[in-house]
Amino acid sequence: MTEFSIDERWQAVLAHDAGADGRFWYGVKTTGVYCRPACPSRRPRRENVTFHDSPQQAEAAGYQACKRCQPEKVGAAARAVAHVQHLLDTAETEPTLGELARAVNLSPFHLQRVFKARVGVSPKQYALRIRSEKLKVALKNGHSVTAALYAAGHDSPATLYAKSTDQLGMTPRTYARGGQGEMIQYTVTESPLGEMLVAATARGLCAVRFGHMQEMVAELHTEYPNADIREGAAALQPYVDGILDYLKGVNPALNLNTDAKGTHFQKRVWDALRRIPYGETRSYAQLAEMIGEPTAVRAVASACARNPVALVVPCHRIVRTGGELGGYRWGAERKKKLLQREAGAGRLLLSD
């Protein structure tokens, strides 16, 4: 388990960071209770906070467990989530939420809450992504759609086609043909960070990138070789406006729909990135903790580097543990400007 510095612990407390749960606990001198980092209670003053490596350590120091966040149960919850992930990873048919809850001795409501807090998606969404990855492998290996359907754990064509566009970004037959028949619209516009390409399917953004127009358009065709790719500035204007408003500091949430291709693991990382608050940063190790994979730091870094929708999935908010900027697919200078903007420094930097 990667160690949190004192400053990183305090920042996690301020952010109510569920990804830090189980890594440390904090006590509050004025109330005599100890909590987990994600406790929803009002944040205490820094001078009243002490940090502890376990519930036992906090209790030995004289603190009592917070009744609201139940910090003494965090370790058990983490183990329960890991066991549920294993059950879903290995199940031939998808268990119900009730069956999963009984397997770990939790109520369905509590399991749903702790699972989503640690993994970033619900058990149902997690199971659906596993089936999606199995389906992709089967289709790429030349299996018929019917054979791939059952190999992936779907019990009927109805369940396959009802969910496939959410997970594949297209129907199974379209995916098997390399995206043939799928329409992607794109536009290239000027932004405070240089030329910006924005591309989307009918379901959401599949690319936001920076660079030279010709290179970006060529890369889009390489990634979607059999899709119908065409310019569509008018259709994409709402997306462009939202991104430009974000760069001006008007739209910090940037809650835009996405339809980005990625593996199950990559999508977990991208979901976690979108939970990092505006104006804050995390290290790769912290991001790995957020998805419940503390030893997968290198894989997390790789997923960040492959993020196809810049800004909307804010991979620029990941820095090295020592505070150095680290790498960024679209250039260190752009990353520096984005972080300065979000931190409130150099407010005119992106509007010059």
Order of alpha helices (4+ residues) and beta strands (2+ residues): alpha-beta-beta-beta-alpha-beta-alpha-alpha-alpha-alpha-alpha-alpha-alpha-beta-beta-beta-alpha-beta-alpha-alpha-beta-alpha-alpha-beta-alpha
